[in-house]
Structures are given as C-alpha cells and as structure tokens.
C-alpha cells in the first residue's frame, strides 16, 4: 500500500495494488465482487485489466471528486466547475497510482 499525501488539501490517498485486494477490502469494508478496480472514499485498489493505465486515471477522477468534496466541501455538479484544479489533481493522483500499480 502506498500513501499519497496531498499537502494543499491536507489529506492522504491510499493506493493498493493487485496483490493487496484483501487488505483494501478489509480496511474500506468492501467485499470482493470481481471488479478489476475500485475506489472507496480516499482509497483505491487496482487489479488486472487489459487497459490498466486508463483504469488508473479513471479511478483517479473518483479520488479527485472525493478530495474536492471532502476537503473543499464543493459539489461537483456541472462539468465546467473546477476544471483546472480537477485536471491537475487527476494528473497528479493518476500518475501516483500508475507508478505504484503499473511499473
């Protein structure tokens, strides 16, 4: 498991790789339902998939929405709201997930 601290928002994201599914499920009170990736609050698990890098960024978007709602108390609503901050956070979080789960 990798912890990713995001200083401007004073929060931590928890990234779990393929072999850490049971730990993710236990810590985030989830059950194994055959998914190849899952985000729950500030935690993400990435399993095996043909397009794994795309999956990393897909899940990063869910984490970004969590960060903005939990730390800034914003509701995402319209897609044009907060686009620049969402883009930078998605890149930052997605890259961290990719490095931990794909390299």
N, C-alpha and C positions, 0 to 999 in steps of 0.2 A: 504494500500500500504506500502511495506517495501522498504527502501533504503538500498542498499548494496554497501558500499564504498570499492573500491579495491585500496589500497594505492600505491602499486608498479606501478600501471598504471594510478594513479590519475584520476580515473573515478568512476562513480556511475551507478549501475544497479538498475532498478525499477521493483519490483515484485508485481504483482496483483493477488489476489485470486479470486475464483469463483464468489463471490458476487460483485466484482469490475470491471466487464466486461465493463460496460458503461463508467466508468472513464478511463479505459485503452484505449478504442476506441476513446474517446474524446481527450485525451492527446497525442495519437500517430496517430490521424487522420485515424482511421481504421473504417470499417463498420462491423456489425455483420453478419457473413456468416455461422454461425452454427458450427464453429470449436470448438474443446474442449481444444485447447491451441494455443497460438500464440506468436511469437517473432517478434519485430519490433525494429531495432536499439538496444538501450540499455534498452528496456522494454520487459517484458514477462507477459502474462496472462495465468493462469492455471485454467481450468474449471473442469468439472466432467468427469471421464473416469474410466473404469474397471481396468486399469493398470496405475494408477495415478503416482506412484513413477517413473516408467520408463519414463513417459511423462516429468516429471521434469528434468531428466537427458538428455533426447532428446533435450529439449528446451535449457538446459544449454550449449550444444555443439554449438548451434547457437549464443548464447551470447558470448562464448569464441572466436569464429571466429570474431565476431564484435569487441571485445576488442583487439585482435591481429592486425586486420586490421586498426582500428581507432587509437589505441594508439601506436602501434609499426610500423604501416604502412607496414605490411607484407601481402603478398598474400599467401593464404594457399596452393594452388597448390597441390603438392604431399602429400599424407597422412603421409609419414615419416618425413616431415618437422615439427619442433617444437613439437614433440610428448610429451616430458616430461612436458613442460610448459602447453601444451593443457590438458594433463591428470590432473595435479594439479589444474588448473583453473576450469576444468569441475567438479571435485570433490568438490571444494570449492563453486562454484556457484550452482551446483546441490543440495548440502546439504542445502544451504540457501533457495532455492526455496522449497525443500521438507519440511523443518521445518515450513515455513510460510504457505504453501498451504495444507499440509497433516497432520499436528499434531494439 
